[in-house]
Amino acid sequence: MNRNFFIFLSYCSFFAVLFFFVDFIIGKSAENCINYAIKHNPKSIESEIKKKIAINSIEEEAIIIGASDASHSYITNQIEDSISISTYNLGFDGCFFVFQNCMINMILDRYIPKLIIWEMVENGLRAGNEEDEYKSLNFYYQTYDNHYCKFILNYSDPLNKYKLLIQSYKYNSQLLSYINSFIVPEDKLKGYVPLPNSGYKYPEINYHNEDYELSEFKIDLLKGTIKRCNDLGVKLIFASAPRFIIGEKNTKPFYELKRIATENNIPFIDSEKYEIFFKDNTLYKDVGHVNDKGARQYMKYFIPELRRILNIRQ
Amino acid sequence: MIFNSFAFLVFLPIVFLSYWILFSSNKNTQNLFLVIASSIFYAWWDWRFLSILYFVAFNTFYFGRMIDLNNSNERRKNVLFSLSIIINLSLLAYFKYTNFFIQSFIDLWALFGLNLNINTLKIIVPIGISYYIFTSLSYVIDIYRQKIHRCDNILSYLSYVMFFPTLFCGPISRSIEQLPQYFQKREFNRSLATKGMQLILWGFFMKLCVADRLGIYVDTIYGNIDMHNGSSIFVATVFYAFQLYCDFGGYSLISIGIGNLFGIKLQENFRRPYFSTSFSEYWKRNHISLTQWLMDYVYYPLIGGSSSLRYWNFCMIITFLISGLWHGSSWTFVLWGLYQGFFIVLSTNMAKRRKRFEKKYNLKKSKTYLFITIIFVFLIVSFGLIFFRANSVDSAFTAYIKIFTDIDNIFLSKQVMVYGTVSLFILFVKDIFDEFYPDKKILFNNNNRIIRWVSYMSVLIYILLFGVLNNSSFIYFQF
């Protein structure tokens, strides 16, 4: 072998060893940085920190799970006052069905809430949007050791078991959130993120006429989670917040969702029956999200129904 | 297989070690191994299209041979040359432009109220076809012009056409400069390999930390131009200029770096184009391999012996129109090509006046003037890129109109703004040193090994912590 080649290889190997050492230190430092950030602001509104808090320290009796629809549509304080149990809204932008499933299971590993309100996106069970679904899973890189996370992450990308040997990779694109946590205020709205009522053009109604195939993987995940909730005695309620879209629920995934809910005696609060949400565009920030005014309007319908389901009298 | 994929992370070390340990005995084993590795690399995307790659490589090899053997018979030589050009360009036209021409034909008749019912074809464009056909044609043309002699060793020629780092996205190889490297056995050169590793590392930084990060913002805005105001579109346009440079520039650096690891020196493709002080200079620094190819094989043959400035200008616009079409089969690229052609003609025609102006006011050494010209050229380039990025001609014009009429608060994306601009700043500082202080040995090329290694490690960790690690493709793959 050429001597120069051998020297080059030796340097590369030495660099690799050095890299793993530095990477280990980076991993440990990032972990400490997160813990420090959480300690500093234990109710941070910063999304990544809020996710950490959700799986590590939230102890509310009722939790609301979902994507952005959940965080912008459910006014936690109103719900809490009306059902008289502590509540927290764990809706996260861009974190869809697979993420939510994992979040519920991780929370159930730690404690057993009394009630889970699960905001279901109409086409949560559809196949073909895996790329969007898996994007948000990088949050779980840090909790890869959890059996449920490991299962989901390895399913989403079989190479994760190798990639996650690198500590820095686990904290990819997250440092800003931790630093931000020192700046942002405490979350006084318990996870509810109101969208402004003005300052933008109100949306025009959308029509949806596309159908999707079902994802067997997601259906299995859903059934598994329902079973786990039943076994642990957690009351599960499905809900669907208003959207300014007609025909979105006329799809196979939504029918399947309803069928599974009925089969398992899970109440389903569907906003579609409230006509006002298809008439008044001032209730929306965009077609997929209600603004604060819309959320307050939605609560007028949602809370009585919730109380009825939970047998809470006036 | 793309450079930023896990598969390539495994592929490269295996090929590198095998090449130098098992196949380095002579040039033929080295070339054979490169051809095999390149075939695997290409087949990883779609093995069926390997046949087209081999077809192009073999036909140009034999045409080159026949043209060289018939050097004394001018007529036969011309026929063979024309045949080779027609076959290969037809192949390119079929895969890249069939649907464009069918659709344009339908649209043309629709203008006169006639609705033709012709279906476009479902054609998959073989990845890298524009690059390897241009690389192969460079060989045929150079033989025809008697600038080089035929290559008798098929393995050397196949390695030249198929060398895997250049296969998908160039740099487009030129036979005069590149081919001779495959005629001799490559010896391992440590400093070249180290330089290669540095280029690979920096290429990944450009791609993952700058291009892909800014791309998130650009995609959000350009994905829905109607929803966003002119200020946001302007920011997205500026970001896109950097995204494009860092995406393709990053790819080219990785490509050159990998070439260096195998003892092959590939052509420089980008030389900090956004430090250009004139539009013509911009095209001497940007996508150098394509610009030189088009100048040598399209523009100069077109102008022939003409001394008419008007005709030169016309040829320049035609050349850039071809450049636009080379980039993509849509009217947005045609308009982009025309835009480039117009400004390069303007720039070359104004050059003398500009020199006089600079001399009169002694502006050559003025840093303010330098800064203003750089910004001016950058803005012209960026504005042209709206055609390049927009999904349709309509949305391109919507973007132009909105930029000047719809000024409002800029759409902010926290992660992109912070990670993207910090990465952009790092790139900017490095490029400033490379451009204006090339003799200063700051980080990667510092004489102190510790500083060098700390800088390698820092960039690597930075990429892992702040890069966009989702295996996104390179923009220029589509061309």
Interface residues (C-beta under 8 A of the other chain):
Chain A: M1 N2 N4 F5 I7 F8 C12 F15 L18 F19 V22 D23 I26 K135 L159 Y162 K163 I166 S168 Y169 Y171 N172 S173 L175 L176 N180
Chain B: F6 W20 I21 S24 E187 F188 N189 R190 A193 T194 M197 K414 Q415 V418 Y419 W453 Y456 M457 L460 I461 L464 L465 F466 G467 V468 L469 N470
